[in-house]
Amino acid sequence: MSEKEIYNIINLIFNYIFNQDNPFNLEELLSKYAFDIKLPKKVRDSTTNEITYADSINFQKFITLNNMEKRDIKEGWMLPKQDITSLEQLIQIWNQINYTTTERVYDSEQVSASDTIYRCQKVYYSTGCSDCQNIIYCDSCADSEYLLASQRSSTCSFCIRTDDSKDCSNSYNVICSNKISNSYFIQDCFNLSECLFCSHIANKKYCIANMQFSKEEYYQIKKQITKWILNA
């Protein structure tokens, strides 16, 4: 994706959650929201020296999926048979063809700086995601769209920092919860709408720190909390 497309996605997410445009650049977003997300590491293709992105960096030699497939078509990966006289020789031969494949993207479109992506569209700097679209800085998300800095979540949309959650929308900082909408700072909750700083409750609206407020009181406080989030 182009940088313009990335910012367009982020702006849309911010507008759905905070009702305003994103005020941060990509480095600030990475530092502020995705600081603890497992993301691909920047490495170099050992055959071309080009920058690439790998989910695993346990090995020292890398090759992009694209370059691996090009070599497979052009010359193949089989080697002529040799007499093996020692384990050391065998390891040396193996090292000639043993590369960690990077940027593994399958049945997907417009994916950049990512690894292990399946059936996705418009993905930037993410890993382990499937059946998603318009996601930035995400790890192990599925069946979701318009997520930023989220991990291990599914069927979510327009969320920032949604972790281990399902069926969430238009929300910020949701952990281990289900059916959350238009809320901030929620943990271990079910079926909340327009709630702030709540934990271990269900089927509530206009609650703040597990206390019931009127609609008018709630929105007055939410406006202050939104300002605090974007300026913290």
C-alpha positions in Angstrom: 0.0 0.0 0.0 1.0 3.6 -0.5 1.6 5.8 2.5 -1.4 7.9 1.5 -3.6 4.7 1.5 -2.3 3.8 5.0 -3.1 7.2 6.4 -6.6 7.1 4.8 -7.3 3.9 6.7 -6.0 5.3 10.0 -8.0 8.5 9.6 -11.2 6.5 9.0 -10.5 4.4 12.2 -9.9 7.5 14.3 -13.1 9.2 13.0 -15.2 6.1 13.8 -13.7 5.9 17.4 -12.9 9.5 18.3 -14.8 11.5 15.7 -11.7 13.3 14.5 -8.7 12.7 12.2 -5.5 11.0 13.3 -3.0 13.6 14.6 0.0 11.2 14.6 2.6 10.1 12.0 3.4 6.4 11.5 6.3 6.3 13.9 4.3 8.0 16.6 1.4 5.6 16.1 3.8 2.6 16.3 5.3 3.9 19.6 2.0 5.1 21.2 -0.4 2.2 20.2 1.6 -0.8 18.9 4.5 -0.8 21.4 3.7 -4.3 22.6 2.3 -5.9 19.4 4.4 -8.7 17.9 5.2 -7.4 14.5 7.5 -8.6 11.6 11.2 -7.8 12.0 13.1 -5.9 9.3 15.8 -8.1 7.8 17.6 -8.4 4.4 17.1 -10.9 1.7 20.4 -12.9 1.7 20.3 -13.3 -2.1 19.6 -9.7 -3.1 20.3 -7.6 0.0 16.9 -6.0 -0.3 14.9 -5.1 2.9 12.2 -7.6 3.7 10.1 -8.5 6.7 10.2 -11.8 8.7 7.9 -13.2 11.4 10.7 -15.4 12.7 14.4 -14.3 12.9 15.8 -17.5 14.5 17.9 -18.1 11.4 20.4 -15.7 9.8 19.6 -16.3 6.1 16.4 -14.9 4.5 14.7 -14.9 1.1 11.5 -13.3 0.1 8.7 -15.6 -1.0 8.8 -13.9 -4.4 12.6 -14.5 -4.8 12.2 -18.1 -3.6 9.6 -18.8 -6.2 11.6 -17.1 -9.0 14.6 -19.4 -8.2 12.3 -22.4 -8.2 11.1 -21.5 -11.7 14.5 -20.5 -13.1 16.8 -23.2 -11.7 15.0 -25.2 -9.0 16.3 -26.0 -5.5 17.6 -29.5 -6.0 21.4 -30.0 -5.8 23.5 -32.6 -7.6 24.1 -35.7 -5.4 27.4 -35.7 -3.5 29.1 -38.4 -1.3 28.6 -37.4 2.3 31.7 -38.1 4.4 30.9 -36.1 7.5 28.1 -34.3 9.4 30.0 -31.0 9.0 29.9 -31.5 5.2 26.2 -32.2 5.3 25.5 -29.1 7.3 27.6 -27.0 4.9 25.5 -28.4 1.9 22.3 -27.7 3.8 23.3 -24.1 4.5 23.6 -23.5 0.7 19.8 -23.9 0.4 18.5 -23.2 3.9 16.8 -19.8 3.9 14.0 -18.5 6.0 11.2 -17.4 3.7 9.9 -13.9 4.4 6.8 -11.8 3.4 4.7 -15.0 3.1 1.5 -13.5 1.6 -1.1 -15.9 0.2 -4.3 -15.1 -1.8 -4.0 -11.4 -0.7 -3.8 -8.0 -2.3 -2.0 -4.7 -1.3 0.0 -6.1 1.5 3.3 -4.5 2.6 5.9 -4.9 5.3 4.1 -8.0 6.5 4.6 -11.8 6.9 2.2 -14.8 7.1 -0.9 -13.1 5.7 -3.8 -15.1 4.3 -6.8 -14.0 2.2 -6.4 -10.3 3.2 -6.6 -6.9 1.5 -4.8 -3.7 2.4 -2.5 -4.8 5.2 0.5 -2.8 6.5 3.2 -4.0 9.0 1.2 -7.0 10.4 1.6 -10.7 10.9 -0.4 -13.9 11.3 -3.6 -12.4 10.0 -6.3 -14.0 7.9 -9.5 -12.8 6.1 -9.0 -9.2 7.1 -8.9 -5.9 5.3 -7.6 -2.4 6.1 -5.4 -3.4 9.1 -2.3 -1.7 10.4 0.2 -3.0 13.1 -1.9 -6.2 13.9 -1.0 -9.7 15.0 -3.1 -12.8 14.7 -6.4 -11.1 13.8 -9.1 -12.8 11.7 -12.3 -11.8 9.9 -11.9 -8.2 10.8 -11.5 -4.8 9.2 -10.2 -1.4 10.0 -8.0 -2.4 13.0 -5.0 -0.6 14.3 -2.6 -2.1 16.8 -4.8 -5.1 17.7 -3.9 -8.7 18.4 -5.6 -12.1 18.7 -9.0 -10.8 17.9 -11.8 -11.7 15.4 -14.9 -10.2 13.8 -14.0 -6.7 15.0 -14.1 -3.4 13.1 -12.9 0.1 13.6 -10.9 -0.6 16.8 -7.6 0.4 18.2 -5.8 -1.8 20.7 -8.4 -4.6 20.8 -6.8 -7.7 22.3 -8.1 -11.2 22.7 -11.6 -10.0 21.9 -14.5 -10.7 19.5 -17.4 -8.8 17.9 -16.1 -5.3 18.9 -16.6 -2.1 17.0 -15.7 1.6 17.3 -13.7 1.1 20.4 -10.4 1.7 22.0 -8.3 -0.5 24.4 -10.6 -3.5 24.7 -9.2 -6.7 26.4 -10.7 -10.2 26.6 -14.2 -9.0 25.8 -17.1 -9.7 23.5 -19.8 -7.5 21.9 -18.3 -4.2 22.8 -19.2 -1.0 20.9 -18.3 2.7 21.2 -16.3 2.2 24.3 -12.9 2.9 25.8 -10.8 0.9 28.3 -12.8 -2.3 28.7 -11.6 -5.6 30.2 -13.4 -8.9 30.6 -16.8 -7.6 29.7 -19.8 -8.7 27.5 -22.3 -6.7 25.6 -21.4 -3.1 26.5 -22.2 0.0 24.5 -20.9 3.5 25.3 -18.9 2.5 28.4 -15.6 3.7 29.8 -13.1 2.1 32.2 -15.3 -1.0 32.9 -14.3 -4.5 34.0 -16.2 -7.8 34.6 -19.7 -6.5 33.8 -22.3 -7.3 31.1 -25.3 -5.8 29.3 -24.7 -2.2 30.3 -24.7 1.3 28.7 -23.4 4.7 29.9 -21.3 3.1 32.6 -18.0 4.6 33.8 -15.7 2.6 36.1 -18.6 0.2 36.7 -20.9 3.0 37.8 -24.1 4.0 36.1 -24.4 7.5 34.7 -27.0 9.4 32.8 -26.6 9.8 29.0 -25.8 13.5 29.4 -23.2 12.9 32.2 -21.6 10.1 30.3 -21.0 12.1 27.1 -19.6 15.0 29.0 -17.0 12.8 30.6 -16.3 10.9 27.4 -15.4 14.1 25.6 -12.8 14.8 28.3 -11.4 11.2 28.1 -11.1 11.4 24.3 -9.1 14.6 24.6 -6.9 13.0 27.2 -6.3 9.9 25.0 -5.2 11.9 22.0 -3.0 14.2 24.0 -1.5 11.8 26.5 
